[in-house]
Amino acid sequence: MTKVILENQEWELIEEYKDGYDEEALKYLYTDYFNDYDYIIGDWSYGKLRLKGFCKKINKICNKNNDIKYKDDYIKNLCSYECKYFIIAKVKNN
């Protein structure tokens, strides 16, 4: 189980396709903008990593554009064809 700390928050790698996870690139791009999201999808296009935040339905900022249940649509329609990608999930603080 791969875990990473970003801005004092623990995240866990839950899905990876074509070895898409790159912790160094993720840490470089991560900002506090993502603190309110429950998931982050990182996808690669033309050698560059893009990050997009997603939410669980119960999250107050959840809408159709960032609902995690639509992650497959996002990957299929808004990412490069057959790109490598990863998904990390926020680990709940106890």
N, C-alpha and C positions, 0 to 999 in steps of 0.2 A: 504494500500500500504506500504510494508516494504522497507525501504531505509537504506543504510549503507554507511559510509564514510570510504574509504580505500586510504591511501596515498594522502589525500586532494582531492580525487575524489569521487563524489557521484554516487552510484550504486543503482539500484532498482530491487527487486525480481520480475521476470515476470512469472516464472513457478516453481512449486514445486510438487514433487511426493513422496508420502509416508512420509510426514513430514521430508524431506531431508535437509531442510535449518537449519544450525547451525552457527549463527553469530560468536560465539567465535572461533570455529574451522576454519572458513573462515579467520578471522582476523589473526589467528596464522600462516596460510599457505601463505597468500597473500604477494607477494613481488612486487617490481617495474617492474619485468619481464612482468606483466600483464597490465601495463599502456597503451600500444599501442593497446590493444584488445578492442572490442566493447561489448563483452559478455564473461562471464565465466560460464562454467558448472562445478558444483561440484557433484561428484558421490561417493557413499560409497561402499567400497569393503572390506570385512573382518574387519569391524569396523573402517576403515581408510578412510579419505576424500582425494580424488584426485581432482585437479583443472586442467582445460584445457581452454585455451583462444580461442575465435572464433571472426570472423570479419564480418562486412557487406561487400558486394561486392565492394563498393567504397573505402574501406580501402586499402592503398598501400601495406600492408603486407598480404592481402587476397590471399589464394591459396586453392586448393581443400581440403587440410587437415584441414583448419581452417575456411572454409566458413560456416556461420551459417545456410545456407540452407541445409547443410548435418548433422545437429545436430541429427536428428532422426536415421540416419545411425550410427553415433558415439555411441549413447546410446544403440542401438540394438546390434551392433557388437563388441564394444570395452569396454563396461561396463559389470559388473556382471549381470546375468539374474535377471530381476525384482528388481534391486537395487533402493534404494531411491536416489533421486538427486534433484538438483535445478539449475535454470538458473538466473543469474543476468545480467542486461544490464546497460551500462554506461549512465548516465544522461548527456545530453549535457550541457556544461557551456554556460550561456547567455552572 
